[in-house]
Amino acid sequence: MAIDAREVSPPPTKKRRTGALRQRALADHDDQAFYVFSWNVNGIEPLIQRPITAYFGSRSGSDSSLRTFLRRHTWPEVLCLQEVKIKPSDIATQRAVEAAANSFKKSEHEPGYLIRFCLPQDKHNAGGFGGKLYGVTTLIRMDVWQDVKRCRTVDWDREGRVLVLETKSKLAILNIYAVNGTDRPYKDPDTGAQNGTRHHRKLQFHRLLLDECLGLEKAGFRVIIAGDMNIARGVLDGHPNLRTQPHQHVLNRADFNEKFFTSGRGLQAIDAFRHIYGDRRKFTYYPRNKDWGTSCDRVDLFIVSKELVEAPGLLLEADILDSPQERSTSDHVPLYITLNRTRLFTLPPSIERR
C-alpha cells in the first residue's frame, strides 16, 4: 500500500539571515529570556554527523550540526525535535545524539544538555522502515534540569509521538508529533486488527491530547504544546491554498480548532504566533520536491495556556525561522517562543478553572 508523503516524510537529503528583531532578541541571552524551540528535523542523522571539515587537521574537533544549531540560537533552554527517526533498539544513535548536543565546547561557559527520547514501540502501526520513523526528542539545558520534576511518555501513545516535560515550577512542555490523517488503516496496537483509519486515529489523538492537557491544567500546570500538529488551522496557514480534499481533512481541522481553541469545553488555549503577529502569513512546512515558497503550510505550532498570555510581560515573542538555510536537510523550519524567565518562575500557583 502506498504511503502518504505527509505521513512519512522522504529520507533527508545530504541562511537567509534571521530578521533584525530576532538578532536583537538573541544579541544578549540574558537572565530574563527563556527560549523554547521546536523543529521537525525529518531524521536526526544529518544533525549528528561530523562535517567533512572535521577530517582535515582539526585536532580540537568540529561541531556537530546539532551543536551548531544550539550555538547559533544562543543555547535555548528547551529544544523539542520531531520525526527523529531512530529505531528504539538503536542505542548507538541515541548516544550519538547526546554526544552531538554536548561535544566541542568552545569555552567553559557553554552549556550542556540532557536528552530524553520517545521512540515508536507499536509494531503494527510504526514498524515500517525498520522502525526508523516518527519519534520525538527533547533537549533540556543543564541549568534548567534542576527545575525539572520529570520527563515522561504517555500510556495512550506507542508511536513515539508524545513527550511531556514537567517542571517543579508547574510548567508542562509537551513535545508533539501529531498523527497525520489518511485513509490508511489504523491497527489495534495489541492485536493488529484494523480499527478504522488514520483519520479516525487522528481524531482520537486530538481527544487524548486534550484530556492530557486538561489533566495537567487541573493539576496546576501551565501548558505549552510544541511541535508538528500535522494540520493547518485556517486559510492564512496554507499557500497557495488550504487543503480541503478529501473532505475529512476539513473535519479534522474543525475538530482540532474546537478542542484546543474555540470550545468552552476544550483547552481554550492560544496560538502563540497568531497572538503576536495576527494575520501575518508565515509557514513551517516546505516540501523539498517543490521550489521554495511555492507550496507551504503552517502545521508546526506553539499552543500555550491562556494564563501564559494573560500574565503581563510573560510571552515576549513567538516566531518562525522561515528560510531555506534554517530548513537545512529537513522539510520543516524551526520555530520558537520567548518567555520572561523571572515572570515564568515567580507566577503564583495556577488557579484551577475546571
Secondary structure, 3 states (H helix, E strand, C coil): CCCCCCCCCCCCCCCCCCCHHHHHHHHCCCCCEEEEEEEECCCCHHHHCCCHHHHCCCCCCCCCHHHHHHHHCCCCCEEEEECCCCCCCCHHHHHHHHHHHHCCCCCCCCCCEEEEEECCCCCCCCCHHHHCCCCEEEEEEHHHHCCEEEEECCCCCCCCCEEEEEECCCEEEEEEECCCCCCCEEECCCCCCEEEEHHHHHHHHHHHHHHHHHHHHHCCCEEEEEEECCCCCCHHHEECCCCCCCCHHHHHHHHHHHHHHHCCCCCCCEEHHHHHHCCCCCCCECCCCCCCCCCEECCEEEEECHHHHHCCCCEEEEEECCCHHHHCCCCECCEEEEEEHHHHHHCCCCCCCC
